[in-house]
Amino acid sequence: MAHSDTQRSKWLALALLATAQFVVVLDASIVNVALPSIGRDLNFSQDNLSWVVNAYTLFFGGFLLLGGRLADRIGRRRMFIAGMALFALASLAGGLAQSELWLIIARSVQGLGAALVSPAALSIVTTTFTEGVERNRALGVWGAVAGSGGAAGVLLGGVLTKYAGWEWVLFVNTPIGLAAAFVAPRLLGESRDRSSKTFDVAGAVSVTGGLALLVYALVNANQAGWGSVETIVLGAIALGLLAAFVVIERRNAQPLVPFSIFRLQTLRGSNIVALLIGMSLFSMFFFISLYLQQVLHYDALKAGIAYLPLALLIIVSAGVASQLTTRVGFKPTLIAGLLFITVALLWFSRVSAPGGSYLGDVLFPSMLAAIGLGLAFVSVTIGAVAGTREQDAGLASGLINTSQQVGGALGLAILAAVANAVTDNSSATSGLVALNDGFRTAFLVGAAFALTGALLASVLIDGRDSRAAAEAATRGEAPAAVAA
């Protein structure tokens, strides 16, 4: 095969993988705008409505590590195809839902499909493109797609809900998912880690149960109460399962997660920072949507269109990020991105009500956030897979995805609790002003998360790794993989 054909087939593979990741990310936010319509049609109680979003997040976050390791063991392409097919069929079932329970179960299975697809897709990108310029460019495309998926979800959700009905926010995934599964064997090569023969079932059960319970306890804490027996007991069981997981892994000859991978300082630091990126950003999308709809009284479609500048700017910023990481390294790029996000959230903490406006309160800080998100997302992903051995590609991909998902659930739970407490205790005479006071405080706390992320990135990520990767990329070669 000629060199240009090989390059062409690599970029076609990336187009397929990035499309799959786009749909997976999109699905966490596409239903947000459709929730009022879903609630009316299926007679959801207000308390249960959030589970249309949470069921997806819960299974996605809970099964990611397992999905990443299965990709390494069983075959990355095989898991990608299985995950896409499951995702497509669960989307179809969700669109046909006739009751609360039916829809929540379908969304859970969708999340499970996404947890198989996402780490498999990212590890195929990591193993297909050589570390350095080529991989940075590929991860720039990946970051643009994954970063803009959340904003595009709100826009697409608004359009589909208004003109086709809420069912279509789910139906739309079915043809895309089935088409992706169908063309995958033609575009993707199979790769896996052939060195291990056994599968660590106890590790898989404990980490999946622990992560899923932790996400559930966090998401449910705002309804049950942070100090309630339910939250404390669930949190304790989740932490107990995760502690058991650590013990199981240390004793197992072929563990699900070899802890030696955490000896890689940059991988360790990148995952901690990714947790904080998730904590600050997921909640930002959530509160901007609420501000647009509840304070500025935008309808679903208008709220979706308001996200367009943000989505487009993320794509530009991610492209710039892949070049910056090649020139100056991923560490300075990541710190710069987090500082942009900090400033954006501080600016958002000044949103006004009554008398707020899109131009005065939302547009400019959302553009700063988009620049920050593109820079941070691409560089943290490059840092998280830098120097890992090929057989650990799925594990490294599962870890970084898990950090962002758990960070998102944790951040949203904390910030929603903060916003609700401020609103409830507000001395404002108008309900709208009290609601806005809650949003302002939540944005301030989000800014503190982003700033903490920037400080930790400067301390925890090895500048030598970052410089070595940039120098190797400039010379056009791959830095040596670090044996874990």
N, C-alpha and C positions, 0 to 999 in steps of 0.2 A: 504494500500500500504506500503510495507517495506521501511525502511529508504533509503537503497541503490537504490531502484527503484525511490524514490522521487528525490534523488540526480542526478540519471541518467537522469530523465526527465527534471530536471532543466538545466543540461548542454547541453542536446539536444536542448532545447528551446534557450539557449544562442548561440549554433552553427547556428541555423536558423536566429536569430536576427542579429548576427554579419555578416553573409553572406549578408543579406539584406543591412546592413549599408555599407559594403565593396563595393557593387555594386553602391550604391547611391554616395559615395565619389569618387569612381573610375570614375564615369560619368562626374564629373566636369573636369577631366584632360585627359580622354581617347581620346577626340576629338582633343586636342591641336596638337598632332603630325599629325593627319589626315587633318588638315585645308588646307594645300596646295593642296592636292588631291581633297577635297570637292570644293575648289574654282575653280579648273580647270573644274571639271565635271558639276557643276551647274552654271558656269559663274558668280560667286560672284564678286562684286566689293571689292577691298581691305578693304575699310571702313566698309563694312557690314559683312565681314568674322568674325570679333571678336564677332558678335552677336550670332554666333553658340554656343560660350561658355557663353556669357553674358546673353542670354535669360534663360538659365538653372539656372545660379546663381541668377538672378533677381527674378524668381518665387520661387526658393528654399528659398532664404533669406527672401522674402516678406511674404510668407505664413507659415513660421515655427511656429510663436507664435500661430496663429490660429490653425494650425495642432496639436500643443501640447494641446491646450485647448479642441479641438474637441475630442481628444483621452481620456481626462479625463471625458468628459461629455457623449459621445456617446458609448464609449467602446474602450479600447486600442487595443484589438485584431481586432475588426471590422475595425478600421481606418488603421491598419497595412495591412490587407488584401485588403481593397479598394485602398490604396496607391500603393501597389505592383502591383495590376492588372492594374491600370491606368498607372503606370510607364512602365510596360511590353508592353502595347498596344501602348503607345506613342513612345517607342523605335522602335517598328515594323514600325509605320507610318514614323518615321524619316529615317529609312533605305530605305524606298520605295520612299523618297522625290524626286520630279522631278524639284523643283524650290527653289529659295532662301526663299521665304515666307513660303512655305510648311515646309521646314526643321526648320525654326526659330519657327514656331507655334508648331511643334512637340516637339522641345527642351523645349519650355515654359511649355507645358503640362507635360513633363517628370519632370521638376523642381517642378511642383505642386504635382505630385505623390510623389517625394522625400520628399517634405515638410510635407506630411501626414505620410510617413513611418518613417522618422528619429526620431522625438520626441516620436512617439508611441513605437518604438522599444526600445529606451533608457529608457522610463518610465516603460516598461514591465521588463527590466533588473533590474531597481531600486526597483520595487515592488515584483519581484520574489526572489531576493537575499537579505538576511537580512544584515543590515548595519554592517560593521566590516570586518573581514577577508574575509568572503564569497563574499561580494559585491566588496571589493577591488580586489579580484582575478578575478571576472567576469568583472569588469571595466578595469582590466589590459588586458584581452582578447579583450574587446571592443576597447580600446585605440590602441592596436597593429594593429587591423584590420582597424580602421578608419584612423590611422596615416599612415599606409603603402598603403592605397588605392590610395592616390594621386600619389605616386611613381610607384605603380603597373600599374596605368592607363596609364602612359607614356610608360611603357614597353610593355603592352598588345596592346596599340594603335599602337605602332611601328610595332609589329609583324603582327597584323591583317591588317593594311594598306598596308604593303609590300606584304603579301602573299594572302590575300583574298579580298582586296578592302575596301575603307573607310566605305561602308554600314555596314560592319560586326562589326564596333566598336559600332553600335547601335543595330543590330540584336542580338548580343550576350546576351543582357539583357533580351530578350523576354522569352526564355525558363527558365532562372534562376528566373525571376520575377513571371512567372505563376506557376512554381514549388513551390516557396516559399508561394504564396497565397494558393495553393492547400494543402500543408502539415500543414499550420499554425493552422487550427482548431484541428488537432490531437496533436500538440506539445505545443500550448499556451493556458493558461487559460484566461478567460475574466475577466477584472476588470475595474471598473469605479467609479466616484464620484457620488453617488446617492443623495447627499444633495441638489443639485441645480436643479431647474425645468425650469428656463428660460434661454434663450441664448442672450448674449449681442451683438446684430447685429451691432449697431452703433460703439461700441468699435472695433469689428472685422474689419469693413470696414475701419475705420480711421487708425488703426495700420497697416493693410495690405497695404493700399494705401500709407501711409506715408513711410513705410520701402521700398516698391518696388520703389517708386519715388526717395527716397534717394539713393538707390543702382544705379538706372538708371542715376541720375544726376552725381554721382561720376564716373561711368564707362564711361559715355558719355563726361565728362569734358575734356578729352585729345583731343577729336576731335573737340568739340564745342569751347574749350578755357575756362580756369578757370574763367576769368573775363567777359565772354560773357553774354549777356542778358539772353540767354537760360538757362545757368547753374545757374545763380543767381536766376531767377524766379522759376525754378524747385526746387532748393534747399530750397527756401523760402516756396513754397507750401508744400514740404515734411515736413519741420519743423513745419509748421502751422498745418498740419494733425496730427503730433505726439503730438503737444501741445493740440490740440482738444481732442485727445485720452486720455491724462492725465486728462483733465477736465471731460470728459464723465465717466471715470473709478471712479473718486472720488465721483461722484453723484449717481452712479448705486449701488443698493443694492446687486446685484449679478454680479459683473464686470467680464470681460474676464480675466483681470489680477488684482487680489486683491493686492494693493500696500503694504499691510501688509507683503507680502512675502519678501519685501526689508528690513524689519527690521532685517532679518537674515544677520548679518554683513558679515559672510563668503560667503554666496550666492552672496551678492552685490559685494564684493571684487573679487570673482572668475570670475564673469561676466565681470568686468572691465578689469581684467588681460587677460581673454580669447579674448577680443577685440584686445588687443595688440599682443597676440600670433598670431591671424589671420592676423594682419597687417604686422608682420615680416615674417611669414612663407609662406603664399600663394604666395607672390611676389617672395620669394626665389626660389620656384619651377619654376615660370615663367621665371625669369632671367637666371637661370642655363640652362633651355631648350634653350633659345635664344643664350646663350654663346656657348653651345655645337654645335648648328646648324649653327649659323651665323659667329662665330669667329673660332671655331675648324673645321667647315664644316663637321660635322657628319650628316649621313642620319638619317631618322626617326628611323630605327631599332637600329642603333648604339647608338643613343641618349637614346633610351629606355633602352638598356642593361646597359648603364652607370649609370642608377639609381638603379641597382640591389643591390649593397652593402648597399645603403641608406635604401631601403625597408626592407632588411633582418635585418639590425641593429635596425630599429625602433621596430620590433617585439620582439627582445631580450630586448631592453631597456624598452618597456612597461611592460614586464614580471617582470623585476627588479623593476620598479616603483611601481607595485602593492604590492611587498614585502616591499619596502622602506616605503610606506605610512602606512603600518601596524606597522612597527618598529619605525619610527621617526615622523610620521605624514605627512599630505599632504603639509603643508606649507613649511618646509625645502626642500622637494622633488621638489616642484614647483619652488622655488627660484633657486635651483641647475640647474634644466632644462633650465630655462630662461638664466642663466649665460653661460651655454654650447652653447645655440643658439646665444647669443651675441658674444662670441669668434668665433664661426663658421662664422658668417656674417662679422666680422672684417677681418677674414682670407680671405673670398671670395672677400672682397673689394680690394684685391691685385692681382686679376686675370690679366694675361698679354696678350697683343696682340701687334704685331705679336709674334710668338714663344711660345704661350701658350700651355699647354698640360693637358691632363686629370689627369695624375699622379701628376703633379706639382701644378695644380690650382684647381682641382675639388674634387678628391677622398677624401683627408684627411679632409678638412673642411666639406664635406658632411657627413662624418662619425660622426664628432662632432655634427653636426646639428641633425642627426638621434638620437643620445643619448639624446640630449636636448629635441627633439620633443616627444619622448616616455615618458620621465619623466614629462614634462610639461602637455602633453595632458591628461594623466591618472590622475594626481594629481588635475588638475583644474576641471576635470569632477567630481571627488569624492567630492571636495570642494563645487561644485555648487549644488550637490544634498544632501549634508550632512545636517541632521537635518530637512529636509522638511517633511511635513505630507504626508501620502500616497495619499490623494485626490489631492495634488498639484504636483504629480510626473510628469505629462505631461507638466504642466506649467514650472517647473524647467528645464525639458529636452528641451523644446522649447526655453527657454531663453538662455541656454548655447550654443545651436546650432546657434541661431540668432546672439549672440555676436561674435561667430567665423566667420560666413558668412559675416556679415556687416563689421567686422574687415578686412576680406580678401578683400572685394570690396574696402573699404576705403584705405587700404594699397597699393593695386595694382594701384589704381587711382593716389595716391600721388607719389608713386615711379616711375610709368611710366612717369608722368609729369616731375619729377626731372631728370630722365635718358634722356628724349627727350630734355629738356632744355640744359643740359650739353653737349649732343652730338651736338646740333645745334650751340651752342656758342663756341665749342672747337676750339682751334687754331691749332689742329693737321692737318698735311697735308694729312694723309691717313684717308679715311672714316672708315676703320676698327678700327683704334686707337681711333677715335672720338666716335664710337659706344661703344667701350670698356670703355672709360672714363665715359660714361653715366652709364654703368652697375656698375662700381666701386663705383660711388657716390650713386647709388640706394642701394647697399649692405651696405654702411656706414650708410645711413638713417635707413635702416632696423635694423641694430645693435642698433641704438639709441632707436628704438621702443622696442626691446627685453630688453634692459637695463632698460628702463622706467618701463616695465612690472615687472622686478625683484624687483625694488625699491618699486613699488606700492603693490606688493604681500607682501613685508615685513611689510608695513604699514597698508594695508586695510584688510588683512585676520587675523582673530582672532587666535592667537597662542594657546589660551585655547581650542578652538574647535578642532584644529589640534591635540593637545596633548590628549584631551579627546577621540577623535576618535581612536588614536593609542593605548591608554591604554585599551579602551573597546575592540578593535580588539585583543589585546594581551590576554585579559581575555576570549575572545570568546563570547562577548555579544554586543548588540547594544547600542550605546549611546542614551539617551532620545531624542525624537524628540522635537524640539522647536515649541511651538504653535505660529503660525504667527498671 
